[in-house]
Amino acid sequence: MFIKQGNKAALVLRLVGLAESTYYDRKKRKSQDEQAVPQGCGRPVPGYSLTESGEKISDGQIQEMLLELVAGEEHVYGYKLLAKCLWNQHRLKLNHKKSYRLCQALEILQPQRHKRFKHPRKLPENRVITGAGQLWQMDIKYGYVAGRDRHFFVLSIIDVFTRVIVGYHRGSSCEAKHACQTLGRAMDRHCAPDSERPVIRTDNGPQFVSRLFGDMCESWGMTHERIPPRTPDLNAFIESFHSNIDRDLFRKEAFETFDEAYEAVDRYMDFYNNRRMHTSLRNMPPVGFSEWVMGLEDRSAFFWPRKKAK
């Protein structure tokens, strides 16, 4: 809107925190889509649904059936259960998307319930990180399998001080249980049973706001911080790592199968932790840097000025 008003695109994009390359790429794709598909075109609405026997029932008839249902005791149902009622009573095949559209047109949708989170968001604190295991950052990156025309997930956890990837998950799905399992494995490998738990910092993805993830952090005595929306700088270390894996791996290799992609991710994780040099880690790989710091006799004399996490 501000760009259309005559403001310079570069200035507006800086204010909203959007890269110019992203803006112009989306603008180009939108223009191409509009040229490829004329305005107003798309998949036509058939205007009917089929019963189990193949009989066509018009949308008008279906709306009458829906009104009859909500006039009775079925008025307590939402659009999904109303569709189920039509199947039970008339063997009518009505998917949830069409049921929602018809109910919306009739203005008979049930009011949406507001989600109540058991674990309210704890905002990040400014921290000076002086050693390993104090702050971990966790996030999700998408990869692409060209041979299957599908995406896959890479969930990673980084130690802010050593930059070691302490745990990761790769798979065709990434749910709350996968986030919990990955964090659990990282805790087993890198945290002694009687040691202080690291603070875990994430964004507000569904995996991290879930009750399961919150319950697990609570049971382990871990502080879970969630950054505010549109503030990736508060998760800068894991964002930087995902930028590296995108540049070094995902943009250079094309995968034909999921197994091929997973093997490539495993190789990269091993390379990153054990052999990839970091100028910010005195030209050591993360694991080597971690071992070097552990071997210092007087760690109090070691000062790392860029380890302050917002």
ZADO-1210 file (C-alpha; in nm, 4 decimals, padded with zeros to 6 digits):
<atoms>
<atom x="00.0000" y="00.0000" z="00.0000" code="MET" pos="1"/>
<atom x="00.2785" y="00.2466" z="00.0926" code="PHE" pos="2"/>
<atom x="00.4671" y="00.1665" z="-00.2282" code="ILE" pos="3"/>
<atom x="00.1527" y="00.2317" z="-00.4338" code="LYS" pos="4"/>
<atom x="00.1264" y="00.5709" z="-00.2652" code="GLN" pos="5"/>
<atom x="00.4561" y="00.6724" z="-00.4242" code="GLY" pos="6"/>
<atom x="00.7044" y="00.5927" z="-00.1484" code="ASN" pos="7"/>
<atom x="01.0376" y="00.4431" z="-00.2481" code="LYS" pos="8"/>
<atom x="01.0236" y="00.0642" z="-00.2458" code="ALA" pos="9"/>
<atom x="01.3694" y="00.0287" z="-00.0896" code="ALA" pos="10"/>
<atom x="01.2740" y="00.2490" z="00.2066" code="LEU" pos="11"/>
<atom x="00.9409" y="00.0749" z="00.2679" code="VAL" pos="12"/>
<atom x="01.1008" y="-00.2697" z="00.2480" code="LEU" pos="13"/>
<atom x="01.3666" y="-00.1684" z="00.5004" code="ARG" pos="14"/>
<atom x="01.0981" y="-00.0466" z="00.7386" code="LEU" pos="15"/>
<atom x="00.9001" y="-00.3711" z="00.7198" code="VAL" pos="16"/>
<atom x="01.2150" y="-00.5871" z="00.7276" code="GLY" pos="17"/>
<atom x="01.1600" y="-00.7538" z="00.3892" code="LEU" pos="18"/>
<atom x="01.4495" y="-00.8203" z="00.1518" code="ALA" pos="19"/>
<atom x="01.4252" y="-00.6471" z="-00.1848" code="GLU" pos="20"/>
<atom x="01.5042" y="-00.9738" z="-00.3645" code="SER" pos="21"/>
<atom x="01.2084" y="-01.1410" z="-00.1924" code="THR" pos="22"/>
<atom x="00.9731" y="-00.8540" z="-00.2811" code="TYR" pos="23"/>
<atom x="01.0677" y="-00.8393" z="-00.6491" code="TYR" pos="24"/>
<atom x="01.0678" y="-01.2185" z="-00.6838" code="ASP" pos="25"/>
<atom x="00.7106" y="-01.2352" z="-00.5474" code="ARG" pos="26"/>
<atom x="00.6090" y="-00.9457" z="-00.7699" code="LYS" pos="27"/>
<atom x="00.7541" y="-01.1218" z="-01.0748" code="LYS" pos="28"/>
<atom x="00.5826" y="-01.4521" z="-00.9937" code="ARG" pos="29"/>
<atom x="00.2520" y="-01.2757" z="-00.9355" code="LYS" pos="30"/>
<atom x="00.2806" y="-01.1089" z="-01.2750" code="SER" pos="31"/>
<atom x="00.3597" y="-01.4411" z="-01.4412" code="GLN" pos="32"/>
<atom x="00.0644" y="-01.6093" z="-01.2713" code="ASP" pos="33"/>
<atom x="-00.1710" y="-01.3359" z="-01.3836" code="GLU" pos="34"/>
<atom x="-00.0504" y="-01.3740" z="-01.7416" code="GLN" pos="35"/>
<atom x="-00.0803" y="-01.7518" z="-01.7316" code="ALA" pos="36"/>
<atom x="-00.4274" y="-01.7546" z="-01.5742" code="VAL" pos="37"/>
<atom x="-00.6781" y="-01.4922" z="-01.6933" code="PRO" pos="38"/>
<atom x="-00.8575" y="-01.2925" z="-01.4264" code="GLN" pos="39"/>
<atom x="-01.1546" y="-01.4763" z="-01.2869" code="GLY" pos="40"/>
<atom x="-01.0411" y="-01.8151" z="-01.4155" code="CYS" pos="41"/>
<atom x="-00.9733" y="-02.1115" z="-01.1942" code="GLY" pos="42"/>
<atom x="-01.1278" y="-02.4456" z="-01.1154" code="ARG" pos="43"/>
<atom x="-01.4999" y="-02.4086" z="-01.1839" code="PRO" pos="44"/>
<atom x="-01.7435" y="-02.4813" z="-00.9024" code="VAL" pos="45"/>
<atom x="-01.9492" y="-02.7845" z="-01.0182" code="PRO" pos="46"/>
<atom x="-02.2673" y="-02.6760" z="-00.8372" code="GLY" pos="47"/>
<atom x="-02.3520" y="-03.0232" z="-00.7118" code="TYR" pos="48"/>
<atom x="-02.2253" y="-03.3161" z="-00.5057" code="SER" pos="49"/>
<atom x="-02.2678" y="-03.6895" z="-00.5561" code="LEU" pos="50"/>
<atom x="-02.4306" y="-03.9491" z="-00.3391" code="THR" pos="51"/>
<atom x="-02.2829" y="-04.2931" z="-00.2851" code="GLU" pos="52"/>
<atom x="-02.4952" y="-04.4246" z="-00.5740" code="SER" pos="53"/>
<atom x="-02.3784" y="-04.1483" z="-00.8106" code="GLY" pos="54"/>
<atom x="-02.6895" y="-03.9278" z="-00.7929" code="GLU" pos="55"/>
<atom x="-02.6254" y="-03.5549" z="-00.8352" code="LYS" pos="56"/>
<atom x="-02.7559" y="-03.3287" z="-00.5593" code="ILE" pos="57"/>
<atom x="-02.7463" y="-02.9573" z="-00.6403" code="SER" pos="58"/>
<atom x="-02.5889" y="-02.7069" z="-00.4026" code="ASP" pos="59"/>
<atom x="-02.9319" y="-02.5501" z="-00.3522" code="GLY" pos="60"/>
<atom x="-03.0748" y="-02.8812" z="-00.2325" code="GLN" pos="61"/>
<atom x="-02.7738" y="-02.9342" z="-00.0065" code="ILE" pos="62"/>
<atom x="-02.8288" y="-02.5935" z="00.1514" code="GLN" pos="63"/>
<atom x="-03.1909" y="-02.6842" z="00.2204" code="GLU" pos="64"/>
<atom x="-03.0745" y="-03.0046" z="00.3879" code="MET" pos="65"/>
<atom x="-02.8283" y="-02.8054" z="00.5995" code="LEU" pos="66"/>
<atom x="-03.1015" y="-02.5620" z="00.7066" code="LEU" pos="67"/>
<atom x="-03.3250" y="-02.8533" z="00.8051" code="GLU" pos="68"/>
<atom x="-03.0437" y="-02.9933" z="01.0178" code="LEU" pos="69"/>
<atom x="-02.9712" y="-02.6687" z="01.2026" code="VAL" pos="70"/>
<atom x="-03.3435" y="-02.6217" z="01.2631" code="ALA" pos="71"/>
<atom x="-03.3370" y="-02.9408" z="01.4696" code="GLY" pos="72"/>
<atom x="-03.1160" y="-03.0811" z="01.7393" code="GLU" pos="73"/>
<atom x="-02.8177" y="-03.0824" z="01.5044" code="GLU" pos="74"/>
<atom x="-02.7873" y="-02.7036" z="01.5472" code="HIS" pos="75"/>
<atom x="-02.5033" y="-02.7682" z="01.7919" code="VAL" pos="76"/>
<atom x="-02.2828" y="-02.9150" z="01.5178" code="TYR" pos="77"/>
<atom x="-02.0121" y="-02.7392" z="01.3201" code="GLY" pos="78"/>
<atom x="-01.9702" y="-02.7664" z="00.9433" code="TYR" pos="79"/>
<atom x="-01.7671" y="-03.0887" z="00.9620" code="LYS" pos="80"/>
<atom x="-02.0257" y="-03.2779" z="01.1650" code="LEU" pos="81"/>
<atom x="-02.3075" y="-03.1379" z="00.9499" code="LEU" pos="82"/>
<atom x="-02.1346" y="-03.2926" z="00.6485" code="ALA" pos="83"/>
<atom x="-02.1135" y="-03.6188" z="00.8408" code="LYS" pos="84"/>
<atom x="-02.4880" y="-03.5997" z="00.9122" code="CYS" pos="85"/>
<atom x="-02.5598" y="-03.5619" z="00.5408" code="LEU" pos="86"/>
<atom x="-02.3542" y="-03.8722" z="00.4758" code="TRP" pos="87"/>
<atom x="-02.5318" y="-04.0699" z="00.7462" code="ASN" pos="88"/>
<atom x="-02.8795" y="-03.9631" z="00.6364" code="GLN" pos="89"/>
<atom x="-02.8463" y="-03.9300" z="00.2586" code="HIS" pos="90"/>
<atom x="-02.5118" y="-04.0974" z="00.1792" code="ARG" pos="91"/>
<atom x="-02.4062" y="-03.7627" z="00.0352" code="LEU" pos="92"/>
<atom x="-02.0337" y="-03.7099" z="-00.0267" code="LYS" pos="93"/>
<atom x="-01.9583" y="-03.3604" z="00.1004" code="LEU" pos="94"/>
<atom x="-01.6028" y="-03.2682" z="00.1943" code="ASN" pos="95"/>
<atom x="-01.5320" y="-03.0273" z="00.4785" code="HIS" pos="96"/>
<atom x="-01.4203" y="-02.7436" z="00.2475" code="LYS" pos="97"/>
<atom x="-01.7470" y="-02.7377" z="00.0551" code="LYS" pos="98"/>
<atom x="-01.9482" y="-02.7811" z="00.3729" code="SER" pos="99"/>
<atom x="-01.7703" y="-02.4760" z="00.5160" code="TYR" pos="100"/>
<atom x="-01.8400" y="-02.2726" z="00.2011" code="ARG" pos="101"/>
<atom x="-02.2106" y="-02.3601" z="00.1957" code="LEU" pos="102"/>
<atom x="-02.2533" y="-02.2983" z="00.5683" code="CYS" pos="103"/>
<atom x="-02.0741" y="-01.9685" z="00.5368" code="GLN" pos="104"/>
<atom x="-02.3114" y="-01.8623" z="00.2572" code="ALA" pos="105"/>
<atom x="-02.6072" y="-01.9553" z="00.4794" code="LEU" pos="106"/>
<atom x="-02.4475" y="-01.7783" z="00.7786" code="GLU" pos="107"/>
<atom x="-02.4888" y="-02.0849" z="00.9986" code="ILE" pos="108"/>
<atom x="-02.1248" y="-02.1363" z="01.0931" code="LEU" pos="109"/>
<atom x="-02.0618" y="-02.1929" z="01.4614" code="GLN" pos="110"/>
<atom x="-01.8515" y="-01.9168" z="01.6253" code="PRO" pos="111"/>
<atom x="-01.4874" y="-02.0148" z="01.6476" code="GLN" pos="112"/>
<atom x="-01.3472" y="-02.1024" z="01.9848" code="ARG" pos="113"/>
<atom x="-01.0480" y="-01.9040" z="02.1031" code="HIS" pos="114"/>
<atom x="-00.7453" y="-02.1147" z="02.1805" code="LYS" pos="115"/>
<atom x="-00.6270" y="-02.1080" z="02.5381" code="ARG" pos="116"/>
<atom x="-00.2649" y="-02.1967" z="02.5805" code="PHE" pos="117"/>
<atom x="-00.1665" y="-02.3861" z="02.8917" code="LYS" pos="118"/>
<atom x="00.1847" y="-02.2430" z="02.8720" code="HIS" pos="119"/>
<atom x="00.1822" y="-01.8665" z="02.8069" code="PRO" pos="120"/>
<atom x="00.4646" y="-01.7194" z="02.6049" code="ARG" pos="121"/>
<atom x="00.7763" y="-01.6170" z="02.7936" code="LYS" pos="122"/>
<atom x="00.9612" y="-01.3460" z="02.6029" code="LEU" pos="123"/>
<atom x="01.3387" y="-01.3675" z="02.5547" code="PRO" pos="124"/>
<atom x="01.5718" y="-01.2001" z="02.8025" code="GLU" pos="125"/>
<atom x="01.9019" y="-01.0288" z="02.7287" code="ASN" pos="126"/>
<atom x="02.1719" y="-01.2765" z="02.8273" code="ARG" pos="127"/>
<atom x="02.5510" y="-01.2766" z="02.8333" code="VAL" pos="128"/>
<atom x="02.6481" y="-01.6306" z="02.7365" code="ILE" pos="129"/>
<atom x="02.9721" y="-01.7412" z="02.9008" code="THR" pos="130"/>
<atom x="02.9739" y="-02.1136" z="02.8299" code="GLY" pos="131"/>
<atom x="02.8177" y="-02.4110" z="02.6572" code="ALA" pos="132"/>
<atom x="02.4764" y="-02.5399" z="02.7610" code="GLY" pos="133"/>
<atom x="02.3370" y="-02.2041" z="02.8695" code="GLN" pos="134"/>
<atom x="02.1198" y="-02.1116" z="02.5703" code="LEU" pos="135"/>
<atom x="01.9985" y="-02.3277" z="02.2850" code="TRP" pos="136"/>
<atom x="01.8075" y="-02.1972" z="01.9857" code="GLN" pos="137"/>
<atom x="01.5713" y="-02.4187" z="01.7886" code="MET" pos="138"/>
<atom x="01.4020" y="-02.3720" z="01.4518" code="ASP" pos="139"/>
<atom x="01.2783" y="-02.5472" z="01.1368" code="ILE" pos="140"/>
<atom x="01.4083" y="-02.5270" z="00.7789" code="LYS" pos="141"/>
<atom x="01.2483" y="-02.6653" z="00.4624" code="TYR" pos="142"/>
<atom x="01.4305" y="-02.8659" z="00.1966" code="GLY" pos="143"/>
<atom x="01.3014" y="-02.9828" z="-00.1408" code="TYR" pos="144"/>
<atom x="01.3031" y="-03.3250" z="-00.3064" code="VAL" pos="145"/>
<atom x="01.2809" y="-03.2547" z="-00.6789" code="ALA" pos="146"/>
<atom x="01.2260" y="-03.6198" z="-00.7721" code="GLY" pos="147"/>
<atom x="00.9101" y="-03.6318" z="-00.5583" code="ARG" pos="148"/>
<atom x="00.8110" y="-03.2653" z="-00.5964" code="ASP" pos="149"/>
<atom x="00.7720" y="-03.2447" z="-00.2202" code="ARG" pos="150"/>
<atom x="00.9350" y="-03.0650" z="00.0694" code="HIS" pos="151"/>
<atom x="01.0934" y="-03.2115" z="00.3795" code="PHE" pos="152"/>
<atom x="01.1735" y="-03.0660" z="00.7206" code="PHE" pos="153"/>
<atom x="01.4996" y="-03.0094" z="00.9035" code="VAL" pos="154"/>
<atom x="01.4612" y="-02.9159" z="01.2706" code="LEU" pos="155"/>
<atom x="01.7886" y="-02.8082" z="01.4320" code="SER" pos="156"/>
<atom x="01.9073" y="-02.7086" z="01.7793" code="ILE" pos="157"/>
<atom x="02.2227" y="-02.4971" z="01.8142" code="ILE" pos="158"/>
<atom x="02.4264" y="-02.4145" z="02.1225" code="ASP" pos="159"/>
<atom x="02.4726" y="-02.0368" z="02.1102" code="VAL" pos="160"/>
<atom x="02.8192" y="-02.0404" z="02.2711" code="PHE" pos="161"/>
<atom x="02.9894" y="-02.3229" z="02.0802" code="THR" pos="162"/>
<atom x="02.7694" y="-02.3168" z="01.7656" code="ARG" pos="163"/>
<atom x="02.7489" y="-02.6971" z="01.7876" code="VAL" pos="164"/>
<atom x="02.4319" y="-02.8479" z="01.6425" code="ILE" pos="165"/>
<atom x="02.3391" y="-03.0493" z="01.9499" code="VAL" pos="166"/>
<atom x="02.0434" y="-03.2208" z="01.7854" code="GLY" pos="167"/>
<atom x="01.8444" y="-03.2327" z="01.4645" code="TYR" pos="168"/>
<atom x="01.5544" y="-03.4074" z="01.2966" code="HIS" pos="169"/>
<atom x="01.4901" y="-03.4554" z="00.9247" code="ARG" pos="170"/>
<atom x="01.1742" y="-03.6046" z="00.7838" code="GLY" pos="171"/>
<atom x="00.8698" y="-03.5619" z="00.5630" code="SER" pos="172"/>
<atom x="00.6799" y="-03.4289" z="00.8652" code="SER" pos="173"/>
<atom x="00.7734" y="-03.2303" z="01.1723" code="CYS" pos="174"/>
<atom x="00.5224" y="-03.2356" z="01.4564" code="GLU" pos="175"/>
<atom x="00.5408" y="-03.1507" z="01.8243" code="ALA" pos="176"/>
<atom x="00.6442" y="-03.5067" z="01.9072" code="LYS" pos="177"/>
<atom x="00.9440" y="-03.4792" z="01.6737" code="HIS" pos="178"/>
<atom x="01.0505" y="-03.1536" z="01.8391" code="ALA" pos="179"/>
<atom x="01.0229" y="-03.3182" z="02.1827" code="CYS" pos="180"/>
<atom x="01.2137" y="-03.6277" z="02.0743" code="GLN" pos="181"/>
<atom x="01.4930" y="-03.4202" z="01.9194" code="THR" pos="182"/>
<atom x="01.5266" y="-03.2015" z="02.2275" code="LEU" pos="183"/>
<atom x="01.5209" y="-03.5089" z="02.4512" code="GLY" pos="184"/>
<atom x="01.8054" y="-03.6732" z="02.2589" code="ARG" pos="185"/>
<atom x="02.0080" y="-03.3511" z="02.2730" code="ALA" pos="186"/>
<atom x="01.9590" y="-03.3320" z="02.6499" code="MET" pos="187"/>
<atom x="02.0732" y="-03.6937" z="02.6950" code="ASP" pos="188"/>
<atom x="02.3892" y="-03.6355" z="02.4893" code="ARG" pos="189"/>
<atom x="02.4980" y="-03.2938" z="02.6101" code="HIS" pos="190"/>
<atom x="02.3559" y="-03.2394" z="02.9610" code="CYS" pos="191"/>
<atom x="02.4532" y="-03.4265" z="03.2750" code="ALA" pos="192"/>
<atom x="02.1564" y="-03.5413" z="03.4872" code="PRO" pos="193"/>
<atom x="02.2420" y="-03.3044" z="03.7736" code="ASP" pos="194"/>
<atom x="02.3492" y="-03.0088" z="03.5566" code="SER" pos="195"/>
<atom x="02.1565" y="-02.6872" z="03.5054" code="GLU" pos="196"/>
<atom x="01.9231" y="-02.7056" z="03.2073" code="ARG" pos="197"/>
<atom x="01.9833" y="-02.4778" z="02.9086" code="PRO" pos="198"/>
<atom x="01.7272" y="-02.2168" z="02.8164" code="VAL" pos="199"/>
<atom x="01.5548" y="-02.3191" z="02.4919" code="ILE" pos="200"/>
<atom x="01.4493" y="-02.0403" z="02.2553" code="ARG" pos="201"/>
<atom x="01.2123" y="-02.0876" z="01.9606" code="THR" pos="202"/>
<atom x="00.9716" y="-01.8960" z="01.7437" code="ASP" pos="203"/>
<atom x="00.5935" y="-01.9450" z="01.7660" code="ASN" pos="204"/>
<atom x="00.5565" y="-02.2402" z="01.5319" code="GLY" pos="205"/>
<atom x="00.2785" y="-02.4886" z="01.6112" code="PRO" pos="206"/>
<atom x="00.5332" y="-02.7465" z="01.7247" code="GLN" pos="207"/>
<atom x="00.6645" y="-02.5097" z="01.9911" code="PHE" pos="208"/>
<atom x="00.3380" y="-02.3610" z="02.1188" code="VAL" pos="209"/>
<atom x="00.1875" y="-02.7066" z="02.1592" code="SER" pos="210"/>
<atom x="00.0912" y="-02.8385" z="02.4999" code="ARG" pos="211"/>
<atom x="00.3148" y="-03.1417" z="02.4501" code="LEU" pos="212"/>
<atom x="00.6280" y="-02.9312" z="02.4016" code="PHE" pos="213"/>
<atom x="00.5387" y="-02.7010" z="02.6908" code="GLY" pos="214"/>
<atom x="00.4710" y="-02.9940" z="02.9215" code="ASP" pos="215"/>
<atom x="00.8034" y="-03.1524" z="02.8331" code="MET" pos="216"/>
<atom x="01.0004" y="-02.8325" z="02.9028" code="CYS" pos="217"/>
<atom x="00.8138" y="-02.7909" z="03.2302" code="GLU" pos="218"/>
<atom x="00.8791" y="-03.1481" z="03.3404" code="SER" pos="219"/>
<atom x="01.2524" y="-03.1074" z="03.2736" code="TRP" pos="220"/>
<atom x="01.2724" y="-02.7719" z="03.4482" code="GLY" pos="221"/>
<atom x="01.3704" y="-02.5948" z="03.1267" code="MET" pos="222"/>
<atom x="01.2927" y="-02.2296" z="03.0559" code="THR" pos="223"/>
<atom x="01.1248" y="-02.2003" z="02.7155" code="HIS" pos="224"/>
<atom x="01.1429" y="-01.8579" z="02.5535" code="GLU" pos="225"/>
<atom x="00.9383" y="-01.7703" z="02.2434" code="ARG" pos="226"/>
<atom x="01.0409" y="-01.4718" z="02.0355" code="ILE" pos="227"/>
<atom x="00.7777" y="-01.2171" z="01.9271" code="PRO" pos="228"/>
<atom x="00.6506" y="-01.2413" z="01.5667" code="PRO" pos="229"/>
<atom x="00.8742" y="-01.0923" z="01.2969" code="ARG" pos="230"/>
<atom x="01.1855" y="-01.0787" z="01.5182" code="THR" pos="231"/>
<atom x="01.4192" y="-01.3432" z="01.3689" code="PRO" pos="232"/>
<atom x="01.7191" y="-01.1465" z="01.5016" code="ASP" pos="233"/>
<atom x="01.6318" y="-01.2814" z="01.8465" code="LEU" pos="234"/>
<atom x="01.6983" y="-01.6302" z="01.7080" code="ASN" pos="235"/>
<atom x="01.9974" y="-01.5154" z="01.5025" code="ALA" pos="236"/>
<atom x="02.2312" y="-01.8113" z="01.5621" code="PHE" pos="237"/>
<atom x="01.9970" y="-02.0820" z="01.4368" code="ILE" pos="238"/>
<atom x="01.8783" y="-01.8542" z="01.1557" code="GLU" pos="239"/>
<atom x="02.2416" y="-01.8103" z="01.0515" code="SER" pos="240"/>
<atom x="02.2982" y="-02.1854" z="01.0536" code="PHE" pos="241"/>
<atom x="01.9920" y="-02.2475" z="00.8402" code="HIS" pos="242"/>
<atom x="02.1142" y="-01.9810" z="00.6000" code="SER" pos="243"/>
<atom x="02.4414" y="-02.1754" z="00.5740" code="ASN" pos="244"/>
<atom x="02.2797" y="-02.5113" z="00.5069" code="ILE" pos="245"/>
<atom x="02.0541" y="-02.3504" z="00.2487" code="ASP" pos="246"/>
<atom x="02.3492" y="-02.1886" z="00.0684" code="ARG" pos="247"/>
<atom x="02.5973" y="-02.4761" z="00.1049" code="ASP" pos="248"/>
<atom x="02.3617" y="-02.7692" z="00.0431" code="LEU" pos="249"/>
<atom x="02.0040" y="-02.7068" z="-00.0623" code="PHE" pos="250"/>
<atom x="02.0887" y="-02.4617" z="-00.3409" code="ARG" pos="251"/>
<atom x="02.3708" y="-02.6760" z="-00.4789" code="LYS" pos="252"/>
<atom x="02.2258" y="-03.0257" z="-00.4786" code="GLU" pos="253"/>
<atom x="01.9073" y="-03.1678" z="-00.6291" code="ALA" pos="254"/>
<atom x="01.7566" y="-03.4704" z="-00.4562" code="PHE" pos="255"/>
<atom x="01.5612" y="-03.7436" z="-00.6305" code="GLU" pos="256"/>
<atom x="01.4457" y="-03.9306" z="-00.3191" code="THR" pos="257"/>
<atom x="01.3893" y="-03.8540" z="00.0471" code="PHE" pos="258"/>
<atom x="01.6632" y="-04.0992" z="00.1476" code="ASP" pos="259"/>
<atom x="01.9091" y="-03.9155" z="-00.0750" code="GLU" pos="260"/>
<atom x="01.8138" y="-03.5845" z="00.0863" code="ALA" pos="261"/>
<atom x="01.8402" y="-03.7245" z="00.4392" code="TYR" pos="262"/>
<atom x="02.1850" y="-03.8709" z="00.3712" code="GLU" pos="263"/>
<atom x="02.3014" y="-03.5339" z="00.2381" code="ALA" pos="264"/>
<atom x="02.1716" y="-03.3594" z="00.5503" code="VAL" pos="265"/>
<atom x="02.3514" y="-03.6124" z="00.7736" code="ASP" pos="266"/>
<atom x="02.6780" y="-03.5538" z="00.5878" code="ARG" pos="267"/>
<atom x="02.6428" y="-03.1781" z="00.6151" code="TYR" pos="268"/>
<atom x="02.5695" y="-03.1904" z="00.9878" code="MET" pos="269"/>
<atom x="02.8827" y="-03.3995" z="01.0432" code="ASP" pos="270"/>
<atom x="03.0897" y="-03.1609" z="00.8279" code="PHE" pos="271"/>
<atom x="02.9487" y="-02.8515" z="01.0002" code="TYR" pos="272"/>
<atom x="03.0097" y="-02.9736" z="01.3553" code="ASN" pos="273"/>
<atom x="03.3479" y="-03.1389" z="01.3063" code="ASN" pos="274"/>
<atom x="03.5298" y="-02.9823" z="01.0109" code="ARG" pos="275"/>
<atom x="03.3735" y="-02.6558" z="00.8906" code="ARG" pos="276"/>
<atom x="03.5893" y="-02.3671" z="01.0148" code="MET" pos="277"/>
<atom x="03.4254" y="-02.0561" z="01.1648" code="HIS" pos="278"/>
<atom x="03.6013" y="-01.7223" z="01.1676" code="THR" pos="279"/>
<atom x="03.3922" y="-01.6350" z="01.4750" code="SER" pos="280"/>
<atom x="03.5292" y="-01.9457" z="01.6508" code="LEU" pos="281"/>
<atom x="03.8962" y="-01.8650" z="01.5951" code="ARG" pos="282"/>
<atom x="03.8894" y="-02.0596" z="01.2690" code="ASN" pos="283"/>
<atom x="03.7910" y="-02.3808" z="01.4471" code="MET" pos="284"/>
<atom x="03.4932" y="-02.6058" z="01.3817" code="PRO" pos="285"/>
<atom x="03.2262" y="-02.5970" z="01.6546" code="PRO" pos="286"/>
<atom x="03.3251" y="-02.9269" z="01.8186" code="VAL" pos="287"/>
<atom x="03.6941" y="-02.8361" z="01.8101" code="GLY" pos="288"/>
<atom x="03.6218" y="-02.4963" z="01.9609" code="PHE" pos="289"/>
<atom x="03.4114" y="-02.6548" z="02.2341" code="SER" pos="290"/>
<atom x="03.6936" y="-02.8962" z="02.3236" code="GLU" pos="291"/>
<atom x="03.9481" y="-02.6130" z="02.3214" code="TRP" pos="292"/>
<atom x="03.7407" y="-02.4028" z="02.5619" code="VAL" pos="293"/>
<atom x="03.6921" y="-02.7018" z="02.7931" code="MET" pos="294"/>
<atom x="04.0701" y="-02.7459" z="02.8036" code="GLY" pos="295"/>
<atom x="04.1453" y="-02.3927" z="02.9191" code="LEU" pos="296"/>
<atom x="04.2891" y="-02.3902" z="03.2717" code="GLU" pos="297"/>
<atom x="04.1676" y="-02.0385" z="03.3477" code="ASP" pos="298"/>
<atom x="03.8346" y="-01.9923" z="03.1720" code="ARG" pos="299"/>
<atom x="03.7673" y="-01.6678" z="03.3552" code="SER" pos="300"/>
<atom x="04.0377" y="-01.5070" z="03.1421" code="ALA" pos="301"/>
<atom x="03.8586" y="-01.6100" z="02.8259" code="PHE" pos="302"/>
<atom x="03.6377" y="-01.3337" z="02.6939" code="PHE" pos="303"/>
<atom x="03.4079" y="-01.3757" z="02.3954" code="TRP" pos="304"/>
<atom x="03.2558" y="-01.0348" z="02.3170" code="PRO" pos="305"/>
<atom x="03.0046" y="-01.1533" z="02.0575" code="ARG" pos="306"/>
<atom x="02.8332" y="-01.4102" z="02.2738" code="LYS" pos="307"/>
<atom x="02.5728" y="-01.1695" z="02.4042" code="LYS" pos="308"/>
<atom x="02.2305" y="-01.3003" z="02.3005" code="ALA" pos="309"/>
<atom x="01.9422" y="-01.0592" z="02.2808" code="LYS" pos="310"/>
</atoms>
